[in-house]
């Protein structure tokens, strides 16, 4: 499994633990839910700033997100 797929799997696990939909996360980031889906499936990569914003939207530290 490559790094994008591992990261996406982690994002999905945290999102589900927080009982958030892809739409909830997308709304907080100002993006489309399809983009969140693509990240979770390892099809899209995020910038460092995007990862920071995603961590804030999920209410976790960047370290927890990329663990």
Secondary structure, 3 states (H helix, E strand, C coil): CCHHHHHHHHHHHHHHHCCCCHHHHHHHHCCCHHHHHHHHCCCCCCCHHHHHHHHHHHCCCHHHHHC
